[in-house]
Amino acid sequence: MQRLHIAPRPNFGEKLESIGLSFHSWDNYWREDVCYKFNAEQIDVLETAAEELHGMCLKAVEHIIENQRLGELGIPEQFWAAIKKSFRSEEFSLYGRFDFAYDGVKPPKMLEYNADTPTSLLESAVAQWYWMEEAFPGTDQFNSLHERLVEQWKKAPGTGPIHIASLQENEEDWVCTMYLLDTVTQAGREAKHIFIEDIGWDAKNKQFVDVDNKPIETLFKLYPWEWMMREDFGPNVLESKTNFIEPLWKAVLSCKGLLAVLWEMFPDHPNLLPTYFTPGKLTDYAKKPLYSREGANVELFRDGQLVAKDDGPYGEEGYVYQQLCYLPQFEDRYPVIGAWIVGTESAGMCIREDKSPITTNMSNFIPHYFEEK
């Protein structure tokens, strides 16, 4: 694993905008004056780890549900039965993204799993692939994300349009949902975009409806379950006929309490970090809210002293305490590997890096490639 300094493509900003990546210049978000190089063995390690960890996570979900531990994850009790039903019914799941610490030598360590609302899809699936074809033709990339998303959509529930929802005035989410809409269309299904704020409720027919008051049969929502559960319309989910993507059971996977349960079930696993619901004897640890986004409210401690933090609105539901993982450092940057899962299979990766050991919303996206030797 190497971090290389390279020449950016001429007019790369125009090329990114032509495929819809409109926010590439925000805080220098997309960088291609540097890249990461891997070999095939390292890619195999990441692919294997992602699939094995996903299987372990499914076992952890089953354990949490069967042992009535959803309350420990800050999930409101009125949703427990519905989560169990959703999981037992094997409701359709589209995708998720692990965050790994990896230096190319030691086993990758799971930092967390965003299995409900991960973004960076267009960058990962399309933008970095086109970059590789131009910058390093004849090499390869750990990236089957686009093809796997299209194939997975063919298994989605319902026969009518799939509504793809995002928040108003959020350009990053808009870009992600527009890309997903394209993958739905390529899968042979009709897709319609709708803003979260425009979704209505038909109380008589117990159905969510769109702006034309038409029933929403299947809804992909780029909107976290933990927010929905606590809002006025949240309980309507329990009696709705709408198929949700991601399904309700994915709320368990996106709670960082999952990390503590995984360590209980699979202690000393090479891809896991010791994680607990209380700090216990840990002196070097990351304090993470059960629910947070893009590094918000994460605090890092060394010898019991706070050394780094990122502010935000999270933490009300509680925290987990994960043994501090010292990220690899390349020059003055700390990279984190995003390992994608589509369905149950590994589908590629992306890399985000920052001068801070806490990866945030606008940490730089860095493309990658690998060679067989």
Buried (B, 14 or more C-beta within 10 A) or exposed (E): BEBEEEEBBEEBEEBBBEBBBBBBEEEEBBBBEBBBBBBEEBBEBBBEBBBBBBEBBBEBBBBBBEEEBBEBBBBEEEBBEBBBBBBEEEBBBBBBBBBBBBBBEEBBBBBBBBBBBBBBBBBBBBBBBBBBEEBBEEBBBBBBBBBBBBBBBEEBBBEEBBBBBBBEEBEBBBBBBBBBBBBBBBBEBEBBBBBBEEBBBBEEEEBBBBEEEBBBBBBBBBBBBBEBBEEEEBBBBEEBEBBBBBBBBBBBBBBBBBBBBBBEBBEEBEBBBBBBBEBEEBEBBBBBBBBBBBBBBBBBBEEEEEEEBBEBEBBEBBBBBBBBBEBBEBEEBBBBBBBBBBBEBBBBBBBBBBEBBBBBBBBBBBBBBBEEE
